[in-house]
Amino acid sequence: MAKKATQAVKDIEVAPQVIEAKEVAKPAAKVSTSKKPQWEIKDRTYLLNGLKTPLTYTIASRHTSRYPLLWFDKEKNEQRELRYATNQNSPLVDEQSGEATLGHIVFRDGTLTVTKEKQNLQRLLSLYHPMKGVKYNEFNPVEEAVDDLETIEYIIEALNVARDMDIDQAEAILRVEVGSKVSDMSSKEIKRDLLIFAKENAQLFLELANDENVQLRNVAINATELGLLNLSQDQRTFAWAKTGRKIMNVPFDENPYSAMAAFFKTDEGIEIYKSIEKKLL
């Protein structure tokens, strides 16, 4: 009997146990909570706009009925009153408490430098004051460098264009600056003055260099000065000087040479332009 029991135990098959591997939880990725600072603690300089730099210039430092000093809060959709108080941390009146010691905001020789310790005044001038961008701006060395670089690039481009420009176009552009005086100048004087013009007013020079009407105006002026064309005393009519045959009427209240430049681009005018150009050679 004992042998049969033993045999029965041996005949029992034991199902293999599968041990499930437990997933090891990976540590959650760290979420960066650092944000780029919206406000840098530093000394700041503010400059009055325009070329004039008065000895002293004062802007509003507190809200009054005569000189409103308000800032519109887009999150709250409401106007908030501003006030520069030297003993308060915020320029917003509703964030101030206790007695306020009022201060003045004065530019001297067009400049106002505010040290980093005066954060309330800096925030008022940089973030809230309605006169920023109107009467003054904060000096930004990076923006100034960008502006200077653009100006230098304009000058280089203008000088290169002026150097390679033919004398007829140079005369046409310079005539815009000096008028009929250019007719008495030598070619070297024209090139010299053109380079000076390109250096001192590069943007205007490049605009004129790309304006085809400038060249056409100059042809009309030269033709008139040399006696090929005749402009009536009332400056209303162009005619051939030799025959007196009328070429065109100048529209009312328009510069006669600008009108002639526009006429040269018409089907009729282009033939007259070609005829004048041959005679000017």
C-alpha positions, 0 to 999 in steps of 0.5 A: 500500500505504501509502495502504491502511494509512493508511485502515485506521488511520483506520477503527479506532474508538477506544472512549471512555475512561471515567475513574472519579472517585475518591471522596474519603474524608471525614475521620472525625467526631471522637468526643468522649472527654470525660466529665462529671467524676465528682468535683469538687475543692472544699471540702466541708461535712458536717452531722450529721443531726437537731436536736441538735448536740453540741459534738464527735462522732466517727465511725469512721475505721478498720476494727476488729472492734468498729466495722466500717468496710467498703465493698462494691465491686459491681464486684469483689463484695467488701468492702473495708476503709476507713481514714482515713490522713492521709498516704495518697491513698486511703481504701481500705486495699488502695490504701494503701502504706507506713506509715499515719498515722491521723487522727480524724474529728470533727464540732464543733457538728454540722459538719465542713468538709474542705478540697479538699486533703484528698481522701482524707478527702472521698472517705471521707465522700462515697463510702464511709463507711457512716454517710453518710445515717445519722449525717451528710450532705454539705451541698449548696447546690442541694438545700438551695435546692430544699428551701427553695423547696418549704417556701416554696411549702407555706407560701404555699399553706397561708396562702392556704387558711387565709385563705379557709377558713370559720370552722367548718372553721377551728375543726375544724382548730384543735381538733386543735392546741389541743383544747377551748380552741378553744370559748372563742375568738372567730372572730378569734382562731381565724383568727389562730391558724389562720394561725399554724398554717398558717405554722409547720406548713404540711404538716400543716395542708394534710393536715388541710384535706383530711381530711373526718374532721376536720370530722366530728369537730368536729361530734361534739365540738360536739354533745357540748359543747352537750348535743345528744349524750351520751358515756358516762363510759367513752366507749363509747356515744353517745346523744341527750342529750334522750331517752337513746336510744343512737346507737352503740357506740364500737369498743374502743380507738378514739377516740370522736369518730373513731368517730363521724366514721366513723359519720356516713359510713354510711347510718344516720349521715348522717341523724343528722349532718344532724339535728345539723348543723341544730341547730348552726346 
